[in-house]
Amino acid sequence: MPGLFQKVQDFLRSPQGRKYADQAKRYAQDPKNRAKAQEMLGKFRGKGGGHR
């Protein structure tokens, strides 16, 4: 039985997975979206989302 990471890898190799990966790359290229993602990641990690 494949593990979780193997299932994710298999999905990302599928046509639908490649489509979502391409969308994520385009989204990440926008500076506004990058800032939002960094803020959310900081909150998730418990750093309050602010810059140091």
N, C-alpha and C positions, 0 to 999 in steps of 0.2 A: 504494500500500500504506500503510495507516494506521500511524502510529508508536505507540509504547508508550503515550504519554499519551492519544492519541485512543482507543485500545482501553480504557483505564481509564475514561475519561469515558463511553464508550458502555456499559460494564458498569454504571457507577453510575447511569445513566439507565434501565437495565432493571429490571423488577420484582424480580428476585433481588438486584441491586445495591442498590436502595433498601431492601430488607429488611436487608441486612448493614449499610448505613449507619445505619439506625435502631437496630439492635442496638448498634453502636459508640457511638452517642450516649448510649444508656441506660447502657452500661457506663462511659462517661467521666463520667457524672454522680455516680457513687459515689466519695466522697473516698478510700476505701482503694484503689480501682482507679486513681485519678488518681495517687496517691503511687507505686504500683508502676510505672505507666507512666513517670513522671518519672524514677524510679530507673533503669529499663532504658534510657531515652533517654540519661541521663547516662553510663551504662556504655558505650553504643554510641558516644557522642561522645568517650569516653576521659577523662571527668572523674571516674571512680570512683563515680558515682552518689550522692555525698554532697551535702548542701546547703552553700552558701557563705555 
